[in-house]
Amino acid sequence: MRASPERHDARRLARHYSRFRVGERILLTGHSHQAWPDVAFEAQMQAWEDAAELVDGKWDVALAVAEEVREGYRQLLDDPQGHIALGQNTHELVIRFLSALPLRDRRRIVTTDGEFHTVRRQLERLREEGLEIVQVGTTGSAQSVPGAIAEAVVDAVDESTAAVLISSVLFRNSLIVDGLGEVAAACERVGASLLVDAYHSTNVVPFSVPGMGLERAFVVGGGYKYCQFGEGVCFLRIPPDCAMRPVLTGWFSEFGELAEQPDARRVAYGDGPLRFAGSTYDPVGHYRARAVLRFFRSRRLDPPALRAVSQAQLARLAEAIADLDIDPAVIGCDPDLALERRGGFLALDAPDAGGIAARLRERGVFVDHRGTVLRLGPAPYVTNAQLDEAVALLGEATR
């Protein structure tokens, strides 16, 4: 049984977020940093107590916690048998992926101009080292026509392509990128790898590896945003039977081989997720993540339910902002981008986005901006009354 927008009680849910004081201020930061439920605080204390009691023996417990987190991500990706490597952030996981590509022989990487800085900056640096980085546009007609971005990516893939890196939801404007299955098929035809950045899908827009035709794709994401895990809980989904040998991995990758004498002539890799594993890490985030996963299950808050709540909240915000009748030169919202094509936040064009965000913060409304785009991200603990108040204060902040 899932929570519907009509049956979802944000006020009752908000009681479980007392330490973040979600009832005292309006947190429209759901696309960036959602509040953590109180059970996450208790879990963080448990991590300390386990370390104090078990000392180095804590790792037996920590590895079991990590496996429960992997299982949580498998469910969020609809990938029951999926191999999941964990990392402290998506950058280290993307770097491991890039280090496994045959870049001596294939020097072309295809991406979009709408990727988050993790990918954007790293690929720009690799371009300086001589790789061919092809960026497909994500604005204008590419944004307005469903599937246009994926079609352009497919057209850019050729026999010299090592990989495609593309988001499932664009971080600047919340646009859902349609047609990832076609991109996966194009990559498979030429022997290129595909990495999908699903950070802005995970736990807010239902994502299905088999349903989207991504069985042979890598998928990266994390729990800092819509999962409410906090820092240090990111994942890389690895295709089955992957035999790639990433250059940049840690000694955890040899876990399955440590009992044997290492072959000095060839570095060993473990099976499944160990192939892309790192090294000693801080397990506290995994404790929080496990607690939050259990909390969400107890509240029947799965991706379809959270999507329904999110869409209802975004519709309420968009309608109320339209009723303000603000000068489009001050704040504009793309009327051609249907609600179902948006991810978990509302993106508003605003030349003074930074100033508006600052004035809203002074009024107790937390939003953020990317350049001239003002981003409003509701969350399941935000009430309708808070949404209405936020829009009224937005009207004040733009006058």
Buried (B, 14 or more C-beta within 10 A) or exposed (E): EBBEBEEBEBEEBBEBBBEBEBBEEBBBBBBBBBBBBBBBBEBBEBBEEBBEEEEEEBBEBBEEBBBBBBBBBBBBBBBEEBBBBBBBBBBBBBBBBBBBBEBEEBBBBBBBBBBBEBBBEBBEEBBEEEBBBBBBBBBEEBBEEBBBBBBBBBEBBEEEBBBBBBBBBBBBBBBBBBBBBBBBBBBBEEEBBBBBBBBBBBBBBBBEBEEBBBBBBBBBBBBBBBBBBBBBBBBBBBBEEBEBBBEEBBEBBBBBBEEEEEEEEEEBBBEBBBBBBBEEBEBBBBBBBBBBBBBBEEBEBBBEBBBBBBBBBBBBBBEBBEEEEBEEEBBEBBEEBEEEBBBBBBBBBBEBBBBBBEBBBEBBBBBBBBEEBBBBBBBBBBBBEBBEBBBBBBBEBBE
